[in-house]
């Protein structure tokens, strides 16, 4: 232990002498630890969100809901699994009755919540509205005001930060419910995510109690927040159940242990390879710095050796650097990451749009990240420590270069690991990314073991190169302990970038994964969809479109059903398509496939003129594009109101089946008179310019979209023109990452190599080398490191990239087009594989040349004269 303490004191003294090198090593080790601690704290720091709690209690002791007819009900601790009398009559408890059944001194405030369809200046929205007094102390902790003020009178509201927009900003008046009650937005707040997060929070009395529907304990539609002098126990809950009250008690919930621990992230097999890759990168980055530090301290090691120090003592002194820097970088880095996560909570909450649970640092995970940082420091110092133990004191103290034997790596184990890793990568193709990363890690370890042999082979091939490149290659081979880790560090980063680039490019080359990437209308059509626009807004949109279109171009109008009270109706037209296991909704018109319109709409849907279909439409029949769903000459359509309680009876219409030319752009078309005859109105949901009438130029479509966006942000404008996938973002993102990583690692290794090669440069100056030679030598060192690492990294990164690209999506998805017709995303049996040649060229050609240019520019051309040593 005394030897370790002495070694740590020596290491601390040398760290103070070489401040720049020490700062560089601290940054190399500390920044990854800080980043890992930040991610762990930001992701796992917030406590688990109770997924069974229907309403945030805030400062209340309990939440209650009930009716006299619910007497002798039973419930669980969460207020679920409730059994109560389900008759038509419900007599809710009044405030006085609730207070009477509680302990003396108790206080209650009402809370109500339900889904509403409310009107904004830009059209309709549908969301959750909660009615409660936010200024009451019982509501404290359920929100945080971020702008404006709290509601202070009926008719005032605050909007959720997640839903705020130009049509719901403070100062805007909204209208909610069938009675169109005005609600003026006076503030913006973040709300607790427990239960159903509200879009709007209104002051009590803003909406009538009848607007929130019947009593519902599963939604807490009409409830009471309770403040009691003592905690509400389970015995109190059972006593109140007998009177007909469902109770959620804070004291009871605090004593409940979860049935199963919440999922806190990916499993160990999924995270272990990524952690190992990060650890390997840190070791390879910091290794050259420790190696140069060992060379600078060679005289110190020689003095210790001649005074009786054993090779073990020398190893301990060198390893003390790794321990000192590992601890000095990892502990502050972990603390910095946790602190940054805590300070970033307001920003994270603002970005998320809701309040996060109370912050608790995941100390076990953070301590693990710090421990890995210490291990990385020790591993980075291990090879220099072994070299220090072999110090030749006679050669060092006499001023001669040590004649240490450089091994050309371990080719056989490296070859075995590369073959095994490549085979595992091939086998893991199409499986989870964790297995692919593990096999790539095995390959990477084999390449690291082969890197010294690769450097030696390049030096042998450099005999016919110009002097700067020949010197750089041979210097790299002579100092493989410093060069190999630098090349391996660049290679590790390039492997990851290449794998990501191949996977990303392959995904772009495959079938699109999002609804908007599939055709949403016939090629060349311009469509404007907006199911939530009012008739007045539609008039303005229609006028804006006609201003940009030539005179006489028809603007086809598609309408959908609505109730007499003005509530849109979703019509579910039957189809014979097979069921799928996953459905993602992207319905722009909410028509369900039933469109209401005239002959122009029918021609657009069928993609041809059809006199037989037009005659059937005029006769009041539904024109159905799939005749197989017609039963007995009739079509049965299920109807669902977009808002409000209750169901609508199905609609049965006489129908005629007509096949469309190509792909039909609806499931059924009816005339407006048919809707009126069956007691329904119609509302515009889509305007279309049929390409058979006029093909809208891109510039005209952009002008229409700009005007429509100024009218309402709830309208969608799209010109159906096939577009190639945009690869620019791929090149920009990965190019920036590659430039930072590759150039940064190369410059660090090059500067260390230039410092170590100082005696050789002095010798060159003494024999008459030109000033530009130093720049050329440093540029050659940078080129050798960057080029070797990039070429090897690209070749090694292709296999895991192809393996990840071949991972298919086994679940088909169904998207609803603007006309209400579902589009099934097919599953590719053999996904395409594409190579990002632009990225490969950047990594193999551009970045090595930039590294060489940077090394030459940042190096002084003046060569120092050699110093004469005293004899």
N, C-alpha and C positions, 0 to 999 in steps of 0.2 A: 504493500500500500504506500510505503514511503517513496518507493521508486516512482509510482504513478503520480503522487503529489508533486514530486520534483519535476517530472516530465511535463505536467500541466503548467507549472510555473515557467519552465523554459518556453513552452508553447505560447503562453500568454505574452511573454516578453517579446518573442519574435513576431507575434501578431501585431503588437504595437509598433514595431519597427517598420513592418511592411503594411502600411495602412490601406493602400489601394488594393493590394492582393487580398488582404483580409476582408475588405468590404465586398470584393467580387465573390469570394467564396461564401460569405454570409448571405449575399443575395441569391446565389445559386441554390443554396439549401433552404433558406428561409422563405423565399417567395412561393415555391410549391407547397410548403407546409401551410403558409398563410392562406393560399388559395384553397387548399383542401379543407382547412378549418372553417373558412368562410362558407364554402358550399355545404359542409356538414351542418353548420349552425343555422344557415338559412333554410335548409330543407328539413332538418330534423329538430331544430331548436323549438319551433312552435309545438306546443303540446298537441295530443290527438284531439280531434274534433268529435264530440259525442254525436254519432250518426243517428241516434234514436231520440234525441231531445228535440221537441217540436218548436220550442220558443226559448230565446235567451232569457234567463231569469234576472240578469242585471244585479241589483241590490235587493231584490225581493226574496222572501223566504219560501214562497210557493206560488204556483200558478194553478188556477182552478177554473173549471167549466162544468156546468151541470144544469139539470132541470128536475122539477119535482117528480116527473114521471120516471126518472132513472133510479129510483130508490132501490137499495140493496144490490147495486152493481158491483162487479169485481174488476180489478185492474192489476197491471204489473207496476213496477216502480217507475217506469218511464211514462205511465199514463196510456199505455197501449194494451192490446188484448182486452178491450173493454167489452163487457156485456151489459146492455141496458135495454130498457123498453123501447122498441122501435115503432111506436105508433105514430099516427099523424099529429096528434096534439103534443106540443112541447111548451111547458111553462117555465121559462128560464128564471133562475134566482135573480132577485133584485140586489142592489147594493146593500140595502138594509138587512136583507135576509142573509147575505153572505157574511156580513159583519156580526150578525147575531149568533151564528154557529161557530165563530172563532173565539179565541181568548180575548178577554177585555183588553182594550188598548190597541187592538189590531186596526190596520188601515188597508183599504183596497182601492185600486184604480182600475177602470175598464180597459180592455184591449180587444180589438177586433181586426181580422185580416181575411182577405179573399182575393181571388183573381178578378181583375176588371179590364174592360176595354175602354181606354180613355183617349181623348182627342187632343192632339198637339197642333201647333200652327203648321206643321209639315205633314200631317196625316195622323192616322190612328196608331196606337200602340196597345199592346196587351201585356199586363204584368201584375205583380203582386203588390197590393196596397195594404198597409198596416195603419191602424188608427189608434194612437196612444199619445199620452202627454210626455214628450221627451224631456221637458223641464222638470218633471217630478223626479225626486231622488231615487225612486224605484227603477227608473230607466237608465240610471247611470251605469256605464260599463257596456251597454249594448250598442253604442255608436260613438263616433268622434266627428265633430263638426269640422269641415275643412274649408268651407266658404260660406259667406252670408250669416244668417242667424237661425235660431230655432223657431218653429211655429208658435205663435202666441195667441191665436184666435181661430175660430172655425173658418175654413176656407183657405188656410195656409198650409204649406207642405214643404218638406225637404226631399230632395231627390238623391238616390244612391249614386255614389261616385262612379260605379260600374255602368250606370245607365245614363249619365249626364251627357247632353249633347246640345246642339244649337236650338233644338226644339223643346228642350227641358231644362234650360239654363235658368238661374235665378232671374226673376222678373217676368218670366213667361207664365201665362195663365192656361191651365189645362182644364178639360171638362171630362168628368168621370161618371160612369153609371148611365142607366137609361134616362135619368132625369137631367143629365148633363150638369151636374153640380160643378161650379167653378172652383178650381184649386190653384192658388197662386204660389209658385215656387219661390221660397225666400232663402233657401240655403242648400248646400251640398254636404253630404255626410257619408262616412264609411260605416257600414253596419256589420254586426256579428253575422257570421255565416250559418249559425245554428238554425235548424229548421229550413223554412223557405225564405231566402233573403228578399227583402222588399225592394221594389222599384221606387215607391213613394212612401213616405211616412207623413201622415196628416194629423192635424190637431183634432181632439175629440169633438164630435158634433159636425164635422165637415161632411160626412156621409151618413145617411140614415142607417139605423140598425138593420132594416130590411134589406139593404143593398148587400149585406154580407151573407145572405142566405140563412139556412137552418143551422142549428147547433151541430157541431161536428168535433168530437174530441180528438180525432186524428189530425185535424188541421188547426184546432184551437181557434175556431172562427169567432166565437163570442166568449171571451175568457176574462179572468180577473187576476191582476198581480196583487199579491198579499204580503203585507209587512206585519209580522207577529212579534209579541214580546219574547217568545221563546221558540226554539226550533220546532218545526212540524215533524213529528215522529211518524213511524209506520203505523203505530196504534191510532194516531190522529187521522192518518189517511184512511184506515179501515172504518173509523167512526164516521168520517165525512162521506165515504162510499155508501154507507147505509142510508144517508140522507139524499143521495143522488148526485154527488159531486165527484168528478174526476180530478185528482190532485197530483201535481208533480212537485215534490218537496226537495229543496236544496239539501237539507240534512240527510234525507234518505239517499239521494243520488251520490252524495259525498262518501257514503259508506258502501257503495256498490262497487264490486270488482268486475272489470269487464270479463265477458264470457271467454274471449280470446284476445291475445295481445294484438294491437293494431299493426298493420303492415308498415314497417318503417323504411322500406326501400328495397332495392334489389338484393338477392341472396349472395352468399359468399362466392359460389362458383362464378357468378356474373361479374362481381367486382374485383376479385383477386387478380385476374390478368391485367386489368387496367392499372391497379395499384402497382403491380410488379413492373409494368412498362414505365410508369412515372418514376419509380425508384431507380430503374436502370438508367433512365435519362439523366437523373440527378447525379448518379455515380459517374457516368461518362462525362458529364459537363465539368464536375468538380475535380475529377481525377488529374487532368493536365495541370491545373493550378497547384495541387498538392505536389505533383512531380517537379514542377519548377521550383517550388518552395524547398523541396528536398535538395535540389542541385545548389540553390543559393546557400543552404546551410551545410553543404558538404564539409567545409572546414570545421564547423562546429562538431559534426559527427566524427570527423577524424581525430579531433582533440579528445573527445570522450573515449574513442577507441584506444588511443595511445596511453591514456591514463587508467586503463584496465577495464573499460566498458565492454561488455560482451555483445554479441549480435542481438541477443534478447533485449538488452538495454537500449540499443539503437532503434530496434523495432518499437519499443514502448514509447520512446521520445517522439518518433514519427507518428505513431498511432494517436498520441496525445493531441496532435493537431486535429485529426478527424473527430475525436471526442469533444475537444473544446469547441471547435466550430460547429459541430452537430448540435451540441446543447445550446450554445450561444445563439444559433440561428433558429432552432426549432422551437424553443420555449417562447421567445418573443414573437415568432411567426404565428404560433398557435394562438397566443393571446391577441395578436393583431387581427387574426381572422375572426375570432369570436367577437371582439369589440366592433369590428367592421360590420358583422352580421347584425349586431344589436343596434348600431347606429343606422343601419340601412333599413330597419324595420318600417319606419314611416314611408320610405320610398317603395319598399316591397308591397306594403299594404295599398299604397296609391296605385301601383301598377296592377295589383291583383283585383282591386275594387272592393275589398272587404277587410274587416279587422281580422288579424291573425290571433290565434290562441296565445296565452301568456308564454313569454320566452323562457326557455330552460335550456341552457347550453348542454349539448350532448358530450359531457366530459370524457366518457369512455372512448368515444370515437375520436374526439380531439386529441386525447392522450395517445391513442394509437397512431394518429397522423404525426404527432411530435416524435414518438418513438421511431417511426419509420424514417423521419428526418435525421435522427441521431445515427440510426443504422446506415443510412446513405452516406453520412459523413465518415463513418468508420470504414465502410467498403471503399469509398473513394480514396482514402488514405492507406488502404491495405497494400496495394502494389508499390507505391513509393516507400512504404515502411519496409517491405521486403528488400527493395533496392538499397535502402539506407543501411540495413543490416549487413550488406555485402560491401560496404565502403572500404576502399583501399587507402588507409591513412598515409602511407608513404607517397603514393601518387598525388593525393590531394595536397598534402603539406609541402611537397616539392614543386607544386604549380603545374603538374602534368595532368592531361586528361585521363580520367579513369578508363581502364580497358575492360569494362564490364562486358560480359557476353550477353548480347541481346538475343533472346529466343524468338523465333518466327512463329509465335503463337503455339497453339496445339491443334495442328491440322486434322488429325484423325478424330478426336472428339467433336471438333467443329463440323467436320463433314457428316458425322453420324447425326448430330443434332439438326443440321440443315435438311438432310434427307428425311429424318423422322418428322420434322416440323412441316415440310412440304407435303409429305404423304398425309399427315393429319389435317392439313388445310384442305386438301382435295376431298378427304372423307367428310369434313365438316361443312362442305358447300351445301347451302340450303338449310342449315341448322341455325340455332341461335348465335348471336354475335359473340356471346361469352366463349363458346367453343372455338369460334374462328380466331378470336383474340388470343386464346391460350395456345393454339397451334402456331399462330404468328409469333408469339413470344418465344416459343421453342426455336423456331427458325432464326429469330433475331439473336438469341443467345449463341447459336451456332455460328452466325456471321460475325459476332463480336469475337469469338474465339479464333476465327479465320482472318480477322482484320490484320494482325501483324504479318501473317504470311502474304496477304494481298499487298501490303505496303512494300514488303521486300521484293515481291515479284515486279511491282511497278518500277522500283529503283533499278532492277536489272534491265528493264526495257528502256530506261531513259538514257542509255549510253550515247545515242546519236542526237539527243535533244540539245538546244542551246544551253549555254552555261547556267543562266538563272534557273531554268527548269531542271537541269541535271543536278545542280547543287541542291535545289529544294527536294527533289525526289530522294537523293542519297542522304540528305540531312534527316528526312522523315524516316528512312530505313534505319539510320544510325541511332535515332532516338525514338524507337518504336514505342517505348513506354509512355512517351508524351503524345506522339502522333496517333497511335491506334485508338486511344479513347476519344480523341477529337473527331476522327473519321467516323467512329462508331456512333458518336452522339449525333452527328449530321445524318448518318444513315438511319438511325432510329426515327428521327423526326420525318425524314423523307418517306420512310416506309408507311408511317401513319397518314401522311398527306396523300401519297399515291393511292393507298387503299380507299380512303374517303373519296378521292377524285374519281376512281374507277366506279365505285358504287354509285356515286351521285350521277355521273354521266350515263351509266347504264339505266338508272331510274328514269332519267329524262328521255332515253331512247325507247323505253317500254311504253305500254299503254298508259294513258293518264290515270291518276289516282284520285282526281277531284272532279266533282260534277261540272264545274265551270269549264273544265278542259275538254269536255265532250260537246258535240254539236247540240245546241239548244234550240235551233230553228233551221230551216233550209238554208243552204249556202247562199250568201249574199243578202239575206234578210236583215232588216233593222227592226228590233223590237224594244219596246219600253214596257216594263212590268212594274206595277205598284198596287198591290191589293189593299194597302192601307191608306190610299189617297182619298180625299173627299171629292165630291163632284166639282167643287170650285177649283181645286188644285188640278184635277184632270182637264178642265177647260183651259187652264194656263199652260199645262204641258202640251195639250193638243195644238194650241196656238203657236207655241214655241217651235214645235216640229214642223208645222205648215210654213212657218217663216223661212225655213232653210230648204224645204223641198220645192221642186218645180211645180208650177201650177198644173192642176189636173192629175197629180199623182194620188191615187187612193190611199187613205190611211185606214187600214182594216182595224176594226174594233172588236175585241173579245170581251165578253161580259160573263159574270158568274151569278149564281143565285144569292138572294138575301131575304131575310124574313121581313114581315110588314113593319117591324120596329127598327129595321135598318141594320140587323146583325148579319154579317156574311155567313153563308152556309157552305160547308165542305161536302161535296157530292162524291161518293165513292162508287165509281162505275166499275162493275165486275170485269175481270179479265181472266184468261186461262193460263197466264204465265206461271211457272212453278215458283214455289216459295223459296226464299233465300234466308240464310242464317243471320245476316246482318243488314240493317237498313239505316241509311243516313239521309235525313231529309234535307232537301234543298229546293223546296217548292216556292217559286216566285209568284205564282198566281193563286195558289190555294184553291184550285178549281177541282182537283181530284180527277181531271180528265174530261169533265163536262163543261163545254164552252157554249155560250149563248151568243148568237149572232145571225147575220144575214148571208146572202149568197157569196159575198166577197170572202167572208170567213170560211165558208164551206170550201170554196175553191182553194184557199190557202191551205186548209187542212188536208184536202185530198190531193193537192198538187196537180189538179186538172179541172176542166169544166165537165160536169156530169149532169145532164138534164134530168135523168131519173132521180138522182139524189136531191136536186133542187126542187123537183116536184114534191118529193116526200117531205122536205123541210117546210114547204108552203102548206102542205096538208096537215101540219101539226105533229108530224112524226119525228122521232129521234133518229138521226142518221148515225149509225154505229159502225165503227171501222173494223170491229171484230164480230162477224155474224154469229160465231159460235156461242156468244153469251146471250143471244136472244132466245127466249123461251115462249113458245106459243104466240109469236108475233109481238111480244112485249119485252121491255127492258125494265128491270127492277134496280133502282138506285137508292142506296142508303144515304141519309142526310144527317149531318152533325152540325149544330150551331157553333160558330167560332167563339162565342162567348155567351155566358149566361147559363143558368141551370136548365135541365130538362132535355129530352130527346125529341127529335122530329120524326113523324111517321115516314116510312119509305115512300118513294115516288115511283109509280109504275106508269110507263108511257108506251104507246104504240111505237114500234121501231121497225126500221128497215136496215139491212146490212149492206154496206158498200165498202169494198176493199180500196185502200188508198194506193196511189202510184208511188212506189218506193216506201219510205217510212212515213206513217201517218203522224200528224202533229196535234192529235187530240185522241180521246177515246170515243167521244160522242159529241154531236152538235145538235142543238135544238133552237127553235126560233124564240124571240122574246115573248110572242103571244102565248106560247106553251107555258112559259113560266107564270105569266099573269093569270092564265086560266086555272092553274093549280094553286093560286094564292101566294105566289112569290114574286118579289121584285127582282131587279137585276142591278148590278153595279159593275162599272168598268174596271178591269184588272190588267188589260194589256192592249197596247197599240202596236200594229205591225205594218211595215212597208214590205209588201210581197215582192221578191226579186223578179217575179214574172211581169210585174208592172214597171219597176224601176230599181236599178242596182245603185244603192247609195254609196257615193265615194267616201273614203276614210275621212277626209277633211270635213265633209258635211256631217258625218256621224259624230266627229269630235265636237263640232260646234253645237249640235243638238244636245249631246251629253253635257256640255258645259252649261247650257241654258237650263236644262232640266235639273241639274244639281243645285243651281241657285234657287230653283223653285222649291224643291224638296229633296232632302237626303234619303228619303225612303223609296225613291224610284230607281230602277235599274235600267240602264241603256246599254245595249250591246249590238255590235255589228258582227254577223256571223261570217267571219273570214278565217279560213284555216291559217294558223300561225305555227311556225317551228318553235320548239322549246327554247327559251332564252338561256344561253349558256354563260352569259356575262357574269352573273352573280357567282357562278361556280368558280370562274377564273379569278374574280376579284377577291372573294373571301379566302380561297385557298392560296392565291398568290400573295396576299398580304401576310397570311400565316407563314408561308414558306419563306418570304423575304425576312421576316423578323427572326424566325428560328434558324434558318440556314446561315444567313449573313451574320447574325449575332454570335452563333457558335463558332463560325469560321474566324471572325475577327478576334474573338477572345483567344482561340488556339493560335492564331497567327501572331498576335502580339506576344504571347508567351514564347513561341518558337523564336521570334526575333530577339527577345531578351536572351534566350539561351544560346543563340548563335552569335552573340556579340564578339567573342574571341575570333571566330572565323572571319567576321566582317572587318575586324581590326587588322587581321592578317592581310586580307584583300587590299585594304587601304595602304598597308605598308609596301606591298609589291606593285602599287601603281594602278589600282582599279579606279575607274571613273566614278564620279559621284552618283550617277544614275544606276550604278550596279546594285547599290543597297535597295533602291526602290524595286528594281527588277527581281531581286532575290526574294524580298518580302511578298511581292505579287505572285511569284512562283509558289511560295509556301502556301499562300491562301488558295491558289488554284488547285494545287495537289489535294489539299484537305477537302475543299468543297466538291471538286470533281469526283474524287474517289467515293466520298460519302453519298453524293447525289446519284451517281450511276448505280452503285450497289443498292441504294435504297429504293430506287425506281424498280429495278429488277426484282427485289424482294417484296415490294408492295403490290405487285400485280396479282400474285396468287391470292392473298387474303381479300383484295378488292373484288376479284372475280367470284370468290366464294361467297362474299356478302351480297354481291349483286344477284346471285342466283337464288337468293332466299325469296320464295314466292309468297304471295298473299293467299292463304288457303280459303278465305271467306269472300264470296262475291258480295258486292254492295249494290244497293238500289238507290238511285238518286231520282228525284222528281224534277222534271224539266219545267220551264215556265208554263207550258200548256197543261201541266198536271200529269203527263204520261211518265211512268218510271223508266229510267234507263239503267240497265244492269251492267255493271263493270265486270267484264269477263276476267277469268283467272288464266294467267299465262302458264302453260305447262312447262315451257322452257324460256325463262326470261332472257331478254337480250343482254349482251355484254358489249360495252363500248369503252374505248380508251380515250381519255382526255388528252389528245396530242398537244394541245396548247399548254396544258399544265406540265406535261412531260418535257416539252421544249424549254419551258421556264426553269424547271428544276435542273435539267442536264446541261443546258447551254447558257441561258441568260444569267442565272444566279452565280455559277462559278466565275463567269467573266466579270460580273459586278463585284464579286468578292476579290478577285485579283486587282481590279481597278481601284477598289476602295483601299486595299492594302498598299498599293503604290502611292495613292494620293495622301494617305494619312501618315506616311513614313517620311522622315527627314532624309534628304539625299546626302547630307554631309556625313562622311564616314569618320569616326574618331580614330586617332592614332593610337597604336598599342602602347601600353605602359610598360616601362622597364621594371623588372622585379629586382629587389635587392638580393644580393647573393651572400 
